[in-house]
């Protein structure tokens, strides 16, 4: 691969890493917020089972997205480290 195209690829990897790192921070804050909301729902004197179930599903999806984003970040970092350092 020519040096110019490698530099472009490396810049793309660096940009993707930056964006994913930012997204992971957003994902982590959302997961924490949903956990707190779920705990509040569960601590009510008369917990609403439907609301709890919906919040659990929302939390599960947010956790799955966080895991997926972390996996994608790791892959980009590995490619960047292997080809651009």
N, C-alpha and C positions, 0 to 999 in steps of 0.2 A: 504494500500500500504506500502510495506517495506520502511524503511528509505533510503536505498541505491537507490531503484528505484525512490523514490520521489526526491532525490538529482539529479539524472540524468534528470528527467523530468524538474525540476527547472532550471538546467543548460541549457537544450534545450530551454526553454522559454527565459532565459536571453540572450542566443545567438541570438535567433530570434528577440528579442527586439532590440538588438544592431544593427543587420543587417538592420532591417526595419527602424530604426532611421537614419542610414546612407543613405539608399535608398530614404527616404523622403527628405533629404537635397538635393540629386541629382535631385529628381523630382521638388522640389521647384525652384532650379536654372534653370532648363529647362523651366518651366512655365514662369518665369520672362524673360528669353531670348526670348521665343516665343512671349510674349506680346510686348516686345520692337521691335522685327522684324515686327510684325503686325502693330504696330503704325507707324513704318518707311514706310512700304508699303502704308498705308492709307494716309500718309502725302505727298506723291508724287504729283507733279502737275497733272500728268495723271495716277491715280492709276490703276494698272493692276488687274481687277476684278478676273481673274482666280487665280493669285498668292495670292490675299487676301483670296479668298475662300479656297484654299489649306492650307494656314497658319492658318486660323480659324479652319479648321478640325484638323490639327496637334495639335493646342493649346487645342482643346476640348478633344482629346484623352489623352494628357499629364495631363490635369486637372482631367479627370476621373481616370487615374492611380494613381495620387496623392491622390485623395479621397479614392480610394480602399486601397492603402497602409496605409493611416491614420486609416481607419476602422479596418484593420487587426492588426495594432499596438495596437490600443485600446483594441481589443479582447485579444491579447497576454498579455498586461499589466494587464487586469482584471483577467485573469486566474493566472498569476504570483502572483498578490496581494492576491488572494483568497487562493492559495494553497502553496505559498512558503515564505510568510512573517511570 
